[in-house]
Amino acid sequence: MLSAIFNALATNQSEQLFTMNGKTRGLPRNQQTAVDDLCKEVDGWIKTTGVKYFDPLTNMAMLAEEVGEVARIMARRYGQQSEKASDRGKDLGEELSDVLFVVLCLANQTGTDLQRAWREKMLKKTARDAKRHRRNPKLK
């Protein structure tokens, strides 16, 4: 089965990946997120509006900052910490988008093919976890 997955990936025929053995293995190609498009959009914005990329270490620090803002909302809105009045207007989607923006910047400036990496990661997770989570009594 794994050889069929990797063969389909290598030949860019990912639609074959989703009906193997009569089981759904993911989304059809036309429903997949176009990570490449997001990377291009960010790159275009950086070049026209942002002037240039911050260096990778600065972006790494910015990523940590943005993840911290997501953590604050999660802990206060969905966790046990009480939510302050000043936090009530914060939009989780906006903060998650900030995280995504910095991740896309890092991918662009390091030459990382995030679309390929995403496809490979999902194939790996699917092959590894196909039955594991269904057997976990903690998830029932």
BELNOR-V66350 format. One record per residue. N is the residue number from 1. RES is the residue in one letter. D_LAST is the distance of its C-alpha to the last C-alpha in whole Angstrom. Layout:
n=[N/N]
res=[RES/RES]
d_last=[D_LAST/D_LAST]
//
This chain:
n=[1/2/3/4/5/6/7/8/9/10/11/12/13/14/15/16/17/18/19/20/21/22/23/24/25/26/27/28/29/30/31/32/33/34/35/36/37/38/39/40/41/42/43/44/45/46/47/48/49/50/51/52/53/54/55/56/57/58/59/60/61/62/63/64/65/66/67/68/69/70/71/72/73/74/75/76/77/78/79/80/81/82/83/84/85/86/87/88/89/90/91/92/93/94/95/96/97/98/99/100/101/102/103/104/105/106/107/108/109/110/111/112/113/114/115/116/117/118/119/120/121/122/123/124/125/126/127/128/129/130/131/132/133/134/135/136/137/138/139/140]
res=[M/L/S/A/I/F/N/A/L/A/T/N/Q/S/E/Q/L/F/T/M/N/G/K/T/R/G/L/P/R/N/Q/Q/T/A/V/D/D/L/C/K/E/V/D/G/W/I/K/T/T/G/V/K/Y/F/D/P/L/T/N/M/A/M/L/A/E/E/V/G/E/V/A/R/I/M/A/R/R/Y/G/Q/Q/S/E/K/A/S/D/R/G/K/D/L/G/E/E/L/S/D/V/L/F/V/V/L/C/L/A/N/Q/T/G/T/D/L/Q/R/A/W/R/E/K/M/L/K/K/T/A/R/D/A/K/R/H/R/R/N/P/K/L/K]
d_last=[27/28/31/31/29/31/34/33/33/36/38/36/35/31/31/30/27/25/26/26/25/24/21/21/21/22/24/28/30/32/29/28/29/33/33/36/37/36/38/41/40/40/43/45/45/45/49/50/49/47/50/49/45/45/45/42/42/42/39/37/38/38/34/33/35/33/30/31/31/28/26/29/27/24/24/27/25/21/22/24/27/29/30/34/36/37/34/33/34/33/31/28/28/32/31/28/31/33/31/31/35/36/33/35/38/37/37/40/42/41/41/37/36/33/32/33/31/28/28/28/25/23/24/23/20/19/21/19/16/16/13/12/9/8/9/7/5/6/4/0]
//
